[in-house]
Each structure stands twice: as structure tokens, then as C-alpha cells.
Amino acid sequence: MGGGFHRAAPFYRVKIHLLAVGTRMPEWVKAGYAEYAGRLTQECTLKLVEIPTDRRGASLDAARRVRAEGERLLAAVPIHSRLIALDERGQQWRTAELAEQLAGWLREGGDVSLLIGGPDGLDSACRTRAAQLWSLSPLTLPHPLVRVLVAEQLYRAWSLLHHHPYHRA
């Protein structure tokens, strides 16, 4: 990316909704997410929406649990929001490519919703409805850690767009 990013068009505000299955996260997850989400400006805000998981038990098998979680995720997506599902089958973006994605969202304005499934995965209906699939890594990541990684990577992409010294690669 040599010379960095140039604002060819005005940037608008974008609100990114991080819709994640799971409500009882360890303190380190809460603190890590809050650290990076709090660094973003009013131009680009990140809002976490936690979706309750179903209890594991004999009454609900994993497939039905994932389907129910997917329904709750999709119900929480704001109207007219661009939908992106985090999924291992998605496209992996380098930091500069994520910054380009973020620049596009900022040029368009509006809302973006990022969906994170629970411990048993993301329902296929979420992948089908999504405009894009994004894979953070070919590794299997614990879903609480994904919140922190997404917040950090969005902040890193934002800092790259604004020539902030946080991103040094």
C-alpha cells in the first residue's frame, strides 16, 4: 500500500454492530473489547450486542441450538444494515484490505453488522443472508477471543486510514 490511503470521497459515520452469541464473558474479554472499541471515534463506532445462548442439555441438540442462536442473531440486525458473517469459510483480509473495507463502509455510511456465532458455530441462515463472509484465521478460535480480535483489527484498520502511529507494519 506504499503511500497509504487517500480520502477520494468524504467519509460519513458508520456504526458497526458486533452481534455475538454469548453473554457471560470473562473479565479479560470484556476489558480487551472495551479497550479497542473505546479507541474508535464518533466517525466509526463499535457496539457490542450479546445474544443469549441456549442451555446445553438433552432437550436441544447442537444443530437446533445453532439454528435458534442464528435466528436471534438475525433478529438483532438493524434494518438496512450491511451484514457480514465471521466464518472460517470466509475471505481472509490482510490489514490493508480490512482498511479498504472500512474505508468503503465509511464512504457509504450507515450501519454494518458483524455476526459471531457461539461455541457450536454460526447457523447457515446467517451465512446465506450475509453480503460477505470474513475469516479472521484458518485456525479455530475461541468465540470470546473473536470479539477482542475484531475490535483490535477494526481499530488497527481505522488507524491505518488516519495515518495514526498505532499501525506500524
C-alpha positions in Angstrom: 0.0 0.0 0.0 3.0 2.2 -0.3 1.8 5.8 0.1 -1.1 5.0 2.4 -4.7 5.8 2.0 -6.1 9.0 0.5 -9.6 10.2 1.0 -11.1 10.3 -2.5 -14.6 10.9 -1.2 -15.9 12.3 2.1 -16.2 9.8 5.0 -19.5 9.5 6.7 -20.3 8.0 10.1 -20.6 4.3 10.3 -21.9 2.3 13.2 -20.6 -1.2 13.4 -22.8 -3.6 15.4 -20.8 -6.6 16.7 -23.6 -9.2 17.3 -22.0 -12.1 19.2 -23.5 -15.2 20.7 -22.7 -15.5 24.4 -23.4 -13.3 27.4 -21.1 -14.3 30.3 -17.6 -13.5 29.1 -14.5 -13.5 31.3 -13.3 -10.1 32.5 -10.2 -10.2 30.2 -12.6 -10.4 27.2 -14.7 -7.5 28.4 -11.6 -5.4 29.1 -9.9 -6.3 25.8 -13.0 -5.5 23.8 -13.7 -2.2 25.7 -10.0 -1.1 25.2 -10.2 -1.2 21.4 -13.8 -0.3 20.9 -13.2 2.8 23.1 -10.3 3.9 20.9 -12.6 4.4 17.9 -14.1 7.8 17.2 -17.6 9.0 16.5 -16.8 8.6 12.8 -16.7 4.8 13.4 -18.3 3.4 16.4 -18.4 -0.2 17.5 -21.4 -1.5 19.6 -21.5 -5.0 21.1 -24.8 -6.8 21.2 -24.7 -10.0 23.1 -27.1 -12.8 22.0 -28.0 -15.4 24.7 -27.0 -19.0 24.1 -29.3 -21.9 24.7 -28.5 -24.1 27.6 -26.8 -27.3 26.6 -28.9 -30.3 27.5 -30.8 -33.3 26.3 -33.8 -31.2 25.1 -31.9 -29.3 22.4 -29.2 -30.9 20.2 -26.3 -28.8 18.8 -28.0 -28.3 15.3 -31.2 -26.9 16.8 -29.2 -24.8 19.3 -27.2 -23.2 16.5 -30.3 -22.6 14.4 -32.1 -20.9 17.4 -29.0 -18.7 18.0 -28.9 -17.8 14.3 -32.5 -16.7 14.4 -31.7 -14.5 17.4 -28.6 -13.1 15.7 -30.6 -12.2 12.5 -33.5 -10.7 14.5 -30.9 -8.3 16.2 -29.6 -7.0 12.9 -30.7 -3.3 12.4 -32.8 -2.6 9.3 -30.7 -1.6 6.3 -27.5 -2.8 7.9 -24.8 -4.4 5.8 -24.4 -7.9 7.1 -21.0 -9.6 7.4 -20.7 -13.1 8.9 -17.5 -14.1 10.6 -16.9 -17.7 9.4 -14.0 -19.9 8.7 -15.1 -20.3 5.1 -14.9 -16.5 4.5 -12.3 -14.4 2.9 -9.2 -13.6 4.9 -8.2 -9.9 4.7 -4.8 -8.5 5.3 -4.8 -5.4 7.5 -4.6 -3.1 4.4 -7.6 -5.0 2.8 -9.6 -4.6 6.0 -8.7 -0.9 6.0 -10.1 -0.7 2.4 -13.3 -2.5 3.5 -13.6 0.0 6.4 -13.0 2.9 4.0 -15.8 1.6 1.8 -18.2 1.4 4.8 -17.2 4.9 5.8 -17.8 6.3 2.3 -21.3 4.6 2.2 -22.2 5.5 5.8 -24.9 3.7 7.7 -24.7 0.5 9.7 -22.6 -2.6 9.4 -23.4 -5.8 11.4 -20.8 -8.4 12.1 -22.1 -11.7 13.2 -20.2 -14.0 15.5 -21.6 -17.5 16.2 -21.4 -19.4 19.5 -19.3 -22.4 20.6 -21.1 -24.7 18.1 -20.7 -22.3 15.2 -22.8 -20.0 13.0 -26.1 -21.0 11.5 -26.1 -21.4 7.7 -29.0 -18.9 7.5 -26.6 -16.2 8.8 -24.1 -17.1 6.1 -26.7 -17.1 3.4 -28.1 -13.7 4.4 -24.6 -12.1 4.7 -23.3 -9.8 2.0 -19.8 -11.1 2.8 -18.1 -13.8 4.8 -15.0 -12.8 6.8 -12.5 -15.3 8.2 -10.1 -14.0 10.8 -7.8 -17.0 10.5 -7.7 -20.6 9.3 -7.3 -21.5 13.0 -10.2 -22.4 15.1 -10.5 -19.5 17.6 -12.5 -19.4 20.8 -15.6 -17.3 20.2 -14.9 -15.0 23.2 -11.5 -14.1 21.8 -13.0 -13.2 18.4 -14.7 -10.2 20.0 -11.3 -8.8 21.1 -9.6 -9.6 17.8 -12.4 -8.0 15.7 -12.3 -4.8 17.9 -8.5 -4.6 17.7 -8.4 -5.2 13.9 -11.1 -2.6 13.3 -9.1 -0.1 15.4 -5.9 -1.0 13.5 -7.7 -0.6 10.1 -9.1 2.8 11.3 -5.6 3.9 12.5 -4.2 2.9 9.1 -6.8 5.1 7.3 -6.0 8.0 9.5 -2.2 7.6 9.4 -2.2 7.0 13.2 1.1 5.6 14.5 -0.7 2.5 16.1 -0.3 0.6 12.8 3.4 0.3 12.0 3.6 -2.5 9.5 
